[in-house]
Amino acid sequence: MEVKIYVANLAKYNEGKLIGEWLTLPLSSEELEKRLKQILGEDEEYAIHDYEAPFSINEYDNVFMINKAADVLTRYDRRVVIALCECVDNVEEVVRLLESGDYSAYFDVDNLCDVAAEMVDEGCFGSVPSSLSYYIDYEKIARDLKMDGWYMHYGFRVAVRPHS
């Protein structure tokens, strides 16, 4: 997963000159420092004027922290990363969840009813005799899953739930 940011030299920008560059993250710390030096020269302040990422980036966010987050995100399934970013909307929390494994995910599901059915099959609600499985209301379980923090990303057909 790539994260792209447009870093502008803020001093030059304030002088009416647009000096900046798109950076594709993650980069090594040395490479990032080198690229920032090329953009900033002797100036110290930068601003992020644009970005392409599954999470929000603000104008004055720390580029090194964004780079670290991008590095962590590249190690995980893109579908889970994007779904967690949409569900949590805080990249530091997404990184924490991914690194700690403090989330659940179901792939190739069409809706939370499918997740409910898989959970019943896996025994998440205890042992259910096959003779009773026809009486289970998966829609109500799906409703409860949604209230319990499950998020369904339909584009990737993945359901995720960050654990608290």
PAKOL-595559 format. One record per residue: x, y, z of N, C-alpha, C in turn; residue in three letters. Coordinates in steps of 0.05 Angstrom, whole numbers, plus 32768, in hexadecimal, padded with zeros to 4 digits. Example, Ala and Ser with C-alpha at 12.3 -4.5 7.8 and 13.67 -1.06 7.14 Angstrom:
! PAKOL-595559
81087F8E809C80F67FA6809C81087FBE809Cala
81017FD3808E81117FEB808F81028001809Dser
This chain:
! PAKOL-595559
80117FE88000800080008000801280198000met
800D802A7FED801C80427FEB800D80597FF7glu
801B806B800480118084800D8020809A7FFFval
801280AC7FF3801F80C27FE4801880DC7FF1lys
802C80ED7FF58027810880008036811D7FF0ile
802A81347FEC8037814A7FDF8041815D7FF5tyr
805C815E7FF78069816F800C807281887FFFval
8069819F800A807181B97FFF808281C88013ala
809581D7800880A681E98018809482008020asn
808E8202803A807B82168044808682338042leu
80A08237804680AB8252804480A9825C8027ala
80AF824B801480AD82537FF8809082567FF0lys
807F82457FFA806282487FF4805782637FFEtyr
8060826B80168058828580218063829C8010asn
807882978001808482AC7FEF807682AB7FD4glu
806482987FD0805682967FB7806282837FA3gly
807582737FAD8082825F7F9B807A82437FA4lys
807382337F90806A82187F96808282057F92leu
808F81FF7FA880A581EC7FA8809D81D47FB9ile
809B81BD7FAC809381A57FBA8096818D7FA9gly
808F81767FB58093815D7FA6808081487FB2glu
807881367FA18068811E7FAA807C810A7FB4trp
807680FF7FCC808680EA7FD8807580D17FDAleu
807F80BB7FD1807180A17FD5807D80937FECthr
806D808F8000807680828019806D8065801Aleu
807B805480298091805B803B80AC805E802Epro
80BD806E803A80D98071803280EA806B804Bleu
81038065804681158062805D8118807D8069ser
811F807E8083812380988091813780A98083ser
814D809D807A816280AC806C815880B88052glu
814980A88042813E80B28029812A80C8802Eglu
811980C58042810580D98048811380F48050leu
812780F280618136810A8069814381188050glu
814E8108803E815B81128026814781208014lys
813081148010811B811F7FFF81108139800Barg
810C81398026810281528033811781688030leu
813081628033814681758030814581818014lys
814081707FFF813E817A7FE48127818D7FE0gln
811181887FEE80F981997FEB80FD81B37FFBile
810881B08013810981C78025812281D88022leu
813881CD801A815181DC8019815981E48035gly
815D81FE8039816482088054814B820E8065glu
8134820D8059811B82128068811581FA807Aasp
810481FF808E80FE81EA80A180E181E180A0glu
80CF81F2809680B381EC809880A881E1807Eglu
809781CD8081808A81C1806A806C81BF8070tyr
805D81BA805A804081B5805D8039819F8049ala
8026818F8051801C817A803F800381858031ile
8006818A80177FF0819780097FDD81837FFBhis
7FE5816A7FF97FD381567FED7FDD813B7FF6asp
7FCB81277FF37FD3810C7FFA7FC180F77FEDtyr
7FCB80DF7FEB7FBC80C87FE37FC180B27FF7glu
7FAE80AC80087FB18099801D7F9680908027ala
7F94807880337F7B806F803E7F73807C8058pro
7F83808F80617F7E809D807A7F8280BB8076phe
7F7780CA80887F7980E780867F9480F1808Dser
7F9E8105807E7FB7811280847FB2812F8085ile
7FBC813D80997FB98159809C7FD181688092asn
7FCE8181808C7FE2819280807FFD81928090glu
7FFB819280AB8013819480BB801A817B80CAtyr
8010816480C18017814A80CD8035814580C9asp
803F813580DC805C812E80DC8061811A80C5asn
8072812180B280788110809B808480F680A5val
809580F780B980A280DE80C3808E80CB80D0phe
807A80D680DD806580C480E9805480B880D3met
804E80C880BE803F80BD80A7804F80A7809Aile
806980AB8097807A8097808B807B807D809Basn
807C808080B5807C806980C78061805980C4lys
804B806880C48031805B80C08030804D80A5ala
8039805A80908039804E8075804980348075ala
8060803480838070801C8085806180058092asp
8054800B80A880457FF680B6802E7FEC80A4val
80207FFE809780087FF6808780107FE48070leu
80287FE7806580307FD7804E80337FB98056thr
80357FB3806F80397F978078801F7F88807Barg
80087F9580777FEF7F88807C7FDD7F878063tyr
7FC97F7680647FB77F74804E7FAA7F8F8048asp
7FAC7F97802F7FA17FB180277F847FB5802Darg
7F747F9F802A7F587FA1802F7F527FA7804Carg
7F617F9A805E7F5D7F9E807B7F667FBB8082val
7F7D7FC480777F877FDF807D7F727FF48076val
7F687FF2805D7F54800680547F3B80058064ile
7F317FEC806A7F187FEA807A7F1D7FF58096ala
7F337FEF80A37F397FFA80BD7F3B801880BDleu
7F49802380A87F4C804080A67F31804E80A3cys
7F1E804180957F04804D80927EF3804B80ACglu
7EF8803580BA7EE8802F80D17EF2803F80EAcys
7F0C804280EC7F19804F81047F1F806C80FEval
7F28807380E67F2E808E80DE7F43809C80EFasp
7F57808C80F97F6D809681087F8580838102asn
7F97808C80F17FAC807A80E87FBD806F80FEval
7FC1807E81147FD18074812A7FC3805D8137glu
7FA9805E813A7F99804881457F9980308132glu
7F98803581187F99801F81057FB380118107val
7FC9802081097FE48014810C7FE580038125val
7FDA800E813B7FDA7FFF81557FCA7FE58152arg
7FB27FE781457FA27FCF81427FB07FBA8131leu
7FBC7FC2811B7FCA7FAF81097FE17FA28117leu
7FF27FB28125800A7FA7813280037F958149glu
7FED7F9B81577FE67F8A816E7FD47F738166ser
7FCA7F74814D7FB77F5F81447F9C7F618152gly
7F967F79815C7F7E7F7E816C7F667F85815Aasp
7F617F7481477F4A7F7881357F427F5C812Btyr
7F2A7F5B81207F217F4281127F197F4A80F6ser
7F1D7F3780E47F167F3C80C87F0B7F2280BBala
7EF77F2680AA7EEB7F10809A7EEC7F1A807Dtyr
7EF77F08806B7EFB7F0F804F7EE67F01803Ephe
7EE17F0D80277ECF7F0380127EB37EFD801Dasp
7EAA7F11802C7E8E7F1080377E7E7F268029val
7E657F2180247E557F3580177E477F48802Aasp
7E447F4080437E377F5180577E3C7F458073asn
7E337F5380877E377F4A80A27E277F3180A9leu
7E127F2B80997E047F11809D7E177EFA8097cys
7E277EFD80827E3B7EE9807B7E4F7EE68092asp
7E577EFC809E7E6A7EFB80B57E5D7EEC80CCval
7E447EF280D17E357EE480E77E347EC680E2ala
7E2E7EBE80C97E2D7EA280C27E487E9580C7ala
7E5E7EA280BE7E797E9780C27E7F7E9580E0glu
7E777EA980EF7E7D7EA8810C7E6E7E918119met
7E557E8C81117E467E76811C7E537E5B8114val
7E5C7E5980FB7E697E4180F27E837E3C8101asp
7E917E5281087EAB7E4F81167EA77E4A8134glu
7E8E7E4B813E7E897E46815A7E8D7E5E816Cgly
7E8D7E7681607E917E8F81707E7B7E938185cys
7E647E8781807E4D7E8A81937E487E7081A1phe
7E5B7E5F81A17E577E4581AE7E4F7E308199gly
7E4C7E1881A27E447E0281907E267E048189ser
7E207E0481707E057E0581667DFF7DEB8157val
7DED7DDB81607DE67DC381527DDC7DC98136pro
7DE37DB981227DDB7DBF81077DBD7DC08104ser
7DAE7DB181157D917DB181137D857DCD811Bser
7D947DDD812A7D8B7DF881327D957E0E8120leu
7DA87E08810F7DB47E1D80FF7DA17E2B80ECser
7D8B7E1E80E57D777E2A80D37D677E4080E2tyr
7D687E4080FC7D577E53810B7D677E6C8114tyr
7D807E6D810D7D917E8481157D8A7E9C8103ile
7D867EB381107D807ECB81017D9A7EDB80FDasp
7DA67ED680E67DC07EE280DF7DBE7F0080DCtyr
7DA67F0A80D37DA37F2780D07DA47F3580EBglu
7D997F2981007D9B7F35811B7DB77F348126lys
7DC57F1E81207DE17F1C81297DF17F31811Aile
7DEC7F3581007DFA7F4980F17DF57F6580FCala
7DDC7F6B81047DD57F8581107DE67F898129arg
7DE87F74813A7DF77F7681527E157F79814Dasp
7E1F7F6B81387E3B7F6E81307E417F8B8129leu
7E2F7F9781197E327FB381127E337FC5812Alys
7E217FC0813D7E207FD181567E397FCC8167met
7E457FB481637E5D7FAD81727E777FB88165asp
7E747FC7814F7E8C7FD481437E967FC7812Agly
7E887FB3811F7E907FA681067E8B7FBA80F0trp
7E9E7FBB80DC7E9B7FCC80C57E9E7FBC80ACtyr
7E8D7FC080997E8D7FB180807E977FC3806Amet
7EAC7FBB805D7EB67FC980457EAD7FB9802Dhis
7E997FC3801F7E8D7FB4800A7E9F7FB27FF1tyr
7EAF7FC67FEC7EC17FC67FD57ED57FAF7FD6gly
7EDE7FA87FEE7EF17F927FF17EE57F797FFCphe
7ECB7F7A80037EBD7F64800F7ECC7F5A8028arg
7ED27F6C80397EE07F6680527ED17F738069val
7ECE7F64807F7EC27F7080977ED87F7080ADala
7EDA7F8780BA7EEE7F8A80D07EE17F9480E9val
7EEE7F8D80FF7EE57F9881197EFE7F9D812Aarg
7F037FB7812F7F187FBD81427F107FB5815Epro
7F227FA9816D7F1C7FA281897F247FB9819Bhis
7F157FBC81B07F1B7FD281C27F2E7FCA81D8ser
